[in-house]
Structure formats: structure tokens, C-alpha cells
Amino acid sequence: MKKLFLLLSIMLTTIVLTACNANNLTDYEYIEQKGSFTLGYTDFPPMGYLDNGTPSGFDIEIATLVFERLGIELKFKYIDWDAKVVELDSKRIDAIWNGLTITDERKLEMTFSKPYFDNNLIIISKEGSNIDTISDLSDKNIGLELGSSADLSVGKNENILSISKEVKKYSTSSDAILALNAGLVDAVIVDEIYARYVVLKDTTNAYTISSEIIGTEQYGIGFRLGDETLKTKIDEALDALFEEGLIEPISIKYFGVNLFVR
């Protein structure tokens, strides 16, 4: 009986110590230990999206280069963008890497990489709608993506909120554009990068992109709050890839010019 009790005590101690060691790991050590990194993304072309069931896009290709360099398996998880912080904190994903705008609010919830993209927030509408400025949104239905930078920006813009008829929120920016084409909204507030991608790819519908810029923003990669180790490793890999000229061809492929910044 004493031997059995001793054996059980040793086993329990081992389990507790293992759990403690796991909890003390930095994020990069955790990634190394499990042997893979899970990237969280949603439908936001051309940064990240599903193409015939395969994760594709600018961010997807850049991340693939990074983890080939680090020698760690890269996995992808399609997420609900509004639940991105929950996915991150629960370790169902290891980073949010999909045209994620750096904001003061988000800095309270996650650690950001160095900015890698500059972007503007604009209004896209159907050609002939005569919507070019914020004042043109008077008594109009506006669409945007729930939890996006457009959502955060409009939520703080008293002018837009006061003059518009209604702000309708959709699961993705693609859904907001579908609503625009269906006549459910008069305009969509969205990242200029995505708007120009829509104009380029959609040959069925004609659009107008506003000359007025609602806001300027930067994209970054979002990591779990407080741990700099994984962020530093990925920033260093991106710096090296940029210096070696390996990122520019991918940017030109998706945007026609090099938009990646360091």
C-alpha cells in the first residue's frame, strides 16, 4: 500500500511539474514544443482567403516563407473575425495574420508586430451613386465588416453616425460588398486595399472609390498579449526576407506595386 501511495505521489508530482513547465514557456518555446504554428485568418482578399478550399493571399504567402525559414510547420484556421481575440487567447490560433489593423484598442488585447503595410479607410459605392465624401452618406445605408477597423472607426465618428440612415454590419467585407450589389446598402466603408481588389476582380459590377479618406491605418500581426518572443522571431524573419528581395515579387503579384513596409 505504501509503495502504491508513493508511486501515485510521484506520478501526481510529475504531472503538476509538467503543467507548470508548460505554463512557463514563452510563446516561441510553446510553438517549438508543439512543432507547429496556427495562423488565424478570415475572408479578406487579397490578404487572406479561401481559393477553392485552399488558403491563399498575400499574408498567406508571406507567412509560408517565414515558417519555411524558421523550420516550423504552418497551419491555417479560418476564424470568426469578431471572435479573433478569444481564438488567440484560447490558443486555438497562435497569431492573427490577415490584414489586421493596429489600433490603440487592440493594443490592450494583443501584442503587435512591426507594421508591414500602410492602408487607407475609404468608401466604395456603385458607379453613378455620387458618393465621394462623408457628407454624401447623408440618409444612406452603410455596410461594413463587424469587428473591423471600419467598424471601430465609424463607431467613433459622430458625423457619420448622425447623418447616415443605418449602419449595417456583416460577418466579412465580402458579405458587405454582396449587400452593396444587392441594393441592401448604398455604400461600404472598407480598407482601400480590399476595395481596389474588388474593383480589379469584379468584372460584373462597376464601382466608385471615394476621393475622401476616412482614416489612415497600418497592418500588423497580432500575438498573445505580453509575450515578445514569437513577435521578435517573426519580425526578424520578415526583415531578412525583405532585405533579400523575396517579398517584393509577392506584393507585385497581388497589388501591382511593392506595398510592404519595414
C-alpha positions as CSV (number, residue, x, y, z in Angstrom):
1,M,0.0,0.0,0.0
2,K,2.8,2.4,0.9
3,K,4.6,1.6,-2.4
4,L,1.3,2.3,-4.3
5,F,0.9,5.6,-2.4
6,L,4.5,6.5,-3.2
7,L,4.0,5.7,-6.9
8,L,0.8,7.7,-7.1
9,S,2.5,10.7,-5.4
10,I,5.4,10.6,-7.9
11,M,3.0,10.5,-10.8
12,L,1.0,13.4,-9.5
13,T,4.1,15.4,-8.9
14,T,5.3,14.7,-12.4
15,I,2.0,15.8,-13.9
16,V,2.0,19.0,-11.8
17,L,5.6,19.9,-12.7
18,T,4.9,19.2,-16.4
19,A,1.9,21.5,-16.3
20,C,3.9,24.2,-14.6
21,N,6.7,24.0,-17.1
22,A,4.2,24.2,-20.0
23,N,2.7,27.3,-18.4
24,N,6.1,28.9,-18.0
25,L,7.0,28.5,-21.7
26,T,7.3,31.6,-23.8
27,D,5.1,31.7,-26.9
28,Y,8.0,30.8,-29.2
29,E,9.1,27.9,-26.9
30,Y,5.5,26.7,-26.9
31,I,5.4,26.8,-30.7
32,E,8.7,24.9,-30.9
33,Q,7.5,22.3,-28.4
34,K,4.3,21.6,-30.3
35,G,6.1,21.8,-33.7
36,S,3.6,23.9,-35.5
37,F,2.2,27.4,-35.7
38,T,-1.5,28.1,-36.4
39,L,-2.4,31.3,-38.3
40,G,-5.9,32.7,-37.9
41,Y,-7.5,34.3,-40.9
42,T,-10.9,35.1,-42.4
43,D,-12.2,36.0,-45.8
44,F,-10.3,39.2,-46.6
45,P,-8.9,39.1,-50.1
46,P,-6.2,39.8,-51.3
47,M,-4.6,39.4,-47.8
48,G,-6.1,36.0,-46.9
49,Y,-9.0,34.0,-48.2
50,L,-10.0,30.5,-49.4
51,D,-9.5,29.8,-53.1
52,N,-11.2,26.5,-54.0
53,G,-10.7,25.4,-50.4
54,T,-7.1,26.4,-50.2
55,P,-5.8,29.3,-48.0
56,S,-4.5,31.9,-50.4
57,G,-3.4,35.6,-50.4
58,F,-0.6,38.0,-49.7
59,D,-0.4,37.3,-46.0
60,I,-0.7,33.6,-46.5
61,E,2.2,33.5,-48.9
62,I,4.4,35.7,-46.7
63,A,3.7,33.6,-43.6
64,T,4.6,30.5,-45.6
65,L,8.0,32.0,-46.4
66,V,8.5,32.9,-42.7
67,F,7.8,29.5,-41.4
68,E,9.8,27.7,-44.1
69,R,12.8,29.8,-42.8
70,L,12.0,29.0,-39.2
71,G,11.6,25.3,-39.9
72,I,8.2,25.1,-38.2
73,E,5.0,23.6,-39.7
74,L,2.5,26.3,-40.7
75,K,-1.2,25.5,-40.2
76,F,-4.2,27.7,-41.1
77,K,-7.5,28.2,-39.2
78,Y,-10.5,30.1,-40.7
79,I,-12.0,32.1,-37.8
80,D,-14.9,34.3,-37.0
81,W,-13.2,37.8,-37.2
82,D,-15.4,39.1,-34.3
83,A,-14.1,36.3,-32.1
84,K,-10.4,36.7,-33.1
85,V,-9.1,37.6,-29.6
86,V,-10.9,34.7,-28.0
87,E,-9.4,32.4,-30.6
88,L,-5.9,33.8,-29.8
89,D,-6.2,33.7,-26.0
90,S,-7.5,30.2,-26.0
91,K,-4.5,29.1,-28.1
92,R,-6.7,27.8,-30.9
93,I,-4.6,30.0,-33.1
94,D,-1.1,31.5,-32.4
95,A,-1.5,34.8,-34.3
96,I,-4.0,36.9,-36.2
97,W,-2.3,37.5,-39.6
98,N,-4.9,38.8,-42.1
99,G,-4.9,42.5,-42.8
100,L,-5.2,43.3,-39.1
101,T,-5.2,47.0,-38.4
102,I,-3.1,48.2,-35.5
103,T,-5.3,50.3,-33.1
104,D,-4.9,51.6,-29.6
105,E,-7.9,49.5,-28.5
106,R,-6.4,46.3,-29.9
107,K,-3.0,47.1,-28.3
108,L,-4.8,46.4,-25.0
109,E,-5.7,42.9,-26.2
110,M,-2.7,41.7,-28.1
111,T,1.0,42.3,-28.9
112,F,1.7,43.6,-32.4
113,S,4.5,43.0,-34.8
114,K,6.2,45.9,-36.6
115,P,3.8,47.5,-39.1
116,Y,4.2,45.9,-42.5
117,F,1.5,47.7,-44.5
118,D,0.1,51.2,-44.8
119,N,-3.6,51.4,-45.8
120,N,-6.5,53.9,-46.1
121,L,-10.1,53.6,-45.0
122,I,-12.4,54.7,-47.8
123,I,-16.0,54.5,-49.1
124,I,-16.8,52.2,-52.0
125,S,-20.2,52.5,-53.8
126,K,-21.8,51.6,-57.1
127,E,-20.9,53.7,-60.1
128,G,-23.3,56.5,-60.5
129,S,-24.3,56.8,-56.9
130,N,-22.5,60.1,-56.5
131,I,-21.0,59.1,-53.2
132,D,-17.5,60.6,-52.9
133,T,-17.3,62.1,-49.4
134,I,-18.6,61.6,-45.9
135,S,-21.3,64.3,-46.4
136,D,-22.6,62.2,-49.4
137,L,-23.6,59.5,-46.8
138,S,-26.4,61.6,-45.6
139,D,-29.6,59.4,-45.2
140,K,-27.7,56.5,-46.7
141,N,-27.4,52.8,-45.5
142,I,-23.8,52.0,-44.8
143,G,-22.3,48.5,-44.8
144,L,-19.1,47.4,-43.0
145,E,-17.5,44.3,-41.5
146,L,-18.3,43.6,-37.9
147,G,-15.2,44.0,-35.7
148,S,-13.1,45.5,-38.5
149,S,-11.1,48.8,-38.4
150,A,-14.1,50.3,-40.3
151,D,-16.4,49.2,-37.5
152,L,-14.1,50.8,-34.9
153,S,-13.6,54.0,-36.9
154,V,-17.3,54.5,-37.7
155,G,-18.2,53.8,-34.1
156,K,-16.2,56.8,-33.1
157,N,-17.2,59.1,-36.0
158,E,-20.2,61.1,-34.7
159,N,-20.6,62.8,-38.1
160,I,-21.1,59.5,-40.0
161,L,-23.4,58.1,-37.3
162,S,-25.5,61.2,-37.2
163,I,-26.0,61.7,-40.9
164,S,-26.4,58.1,-42.1
165,K,-29.7,56.3,-42.2
166,E,-28.4,53.0,-40.8
167,V,-25.0,51.2,-40.3
168,K,-25.4,47.5,-41.2
169,K,-22.7,45.1,-40.0
170,Y,-21.7,41.9,-41.8
171,S,-19.5,38.9,-41.0
172,T,-17.0,39.7,-43.7
173,S,-16.1,42.6,-46.1
174,S,-17.1,40.3,-48.9
175,D,-20.6,40.0,-47.4
176,A,-20.8,43.8,-47.2
177,I,-19.9,44.1,-50.9
178,L,-22.6,41.5,-51.7
179,A,-25.1,43.6,-49.8
180,L,-24.0,46.6,-51.8
181,N,-24.6,44.8,-55.1
182,A,-28.0,43.5,-53.8
183,G,-29.0,47.1,-53.0
184,L,-29.2,46.4,-49.3
185,V,-26.7,49.2,-48.5
186,D,-25.8,52.3,-50.5
187,A,-22.1,52.3,-49.7
188,V,-19.4,50.2,-47.8
189,I,-16.7,51.6,-45.7
190,V,-13.7,49.3,-46.0
191,D,-9.9,49.2,-46.4
192,E,-8.7,50.7,-49.7
193,I,-6.6,47.6,-50.4
194,Y,-9.6,45.4,-50.4
195,A,-11.8,48.0,-52.3
196,R,-9.2,48.1,-55.1
197,Y,-9.0,44.3,-55.2
198,V,-12.8,44.2,-55.7
199,V,-12.7,46.8,-58.5
200,L,-9.9,44.8,-60.2
201,K,-11.5,41.4,-59.9
202,D,-15.3,42.0,-60.2
203,T,-16.0,42.5,-63.9
204,T,-19.7,42.2,-63.5
205,N,-20.3,45.4,-61.4
206,A,-18.9,48.9,-61.7
207,Y,-17.8,50.7,-58.5
208,T,-16.6,54.1,-57.4
209,I,-13.9,54.6,-54.7
210,S,-14.2,57.8,-52.7
211,S,-11.6,60.5,-53.0
212,E,-12.1,61.3,-49.3
213,I,-10.0,59.2,-47.0
214,I,-11.8,58.4,-43.7
215,G,-8.6,57.3,-41.9
216,T,-5.1,56.0,-42.4
217,E,-4.0,52.8,-40.7
218,Q,-1.3,50.2,-40.6
219,Y,-1.5,46.4,-40.7
220,G,0.4,44.3,-38.2
221,I,0.4,40.7,-36.9
222,G,-1.4,40.2,-33.6
223,F,0.1,37.9,-31.0
224,R,-1.0,37.0,-27.5
225,L,-0.7,40.0,-25.2
226,G,2.6,40.3,-23.2
227,D,4.9,37.8,-25.0
228,E,7.5,39.4,-27.2
229,T,9.4,36.2,-28.1
230,L,7.3,35.0,-31.0
231,K,6.8,38.5,-32.3
232,T,10.6,39.1,-32.3
233,K,11.3,35.9,-34.2
234,I,8.7,36.7,-36.9
235,D,9.8,40.3,-37.2
236,E,13.4,39.2,-37.7
237,A,12.4,36.7,-40.4
238,L,10.3,39.4,-42.2
239,D,13.2,41.8,-42.0
240,A,15.5,39.2,-43.6
241,L,13.0,38.3,-46.3
242,F,12.5,42.0,-47.2
243,E,16.3,42.6,-47.4
244,E,16.7,39.6,-49.6
245,G,14.1,40.9,-52.0
246,L,11.8,37.9,-51.6
247,I,8.7,39.9,-50.5
248,E,8.5,42.4,-53.4
249,P,7.5,39.9,-56.1
250,I,4.6,38.7,-54.0
251,S,3.4,42.2,-53.4
252,I,3.6,43.0,-57.1
253,K,1.7,39.8,-57.8
254,Y,-1.3,41.0,-55.7
255,F,-1.1,44.8,-55.9
256,G,0.9,45.7,-59.0
257,V,3.5,47.5,-56.8
258,N,5.5,46.8,-53.7
259,L,3.4,48.0,-50.7
260,F,5.3,46.1,-48.0
261,V,7.0,48.4,-45.4
262,R,9.7,48.0,-42.8
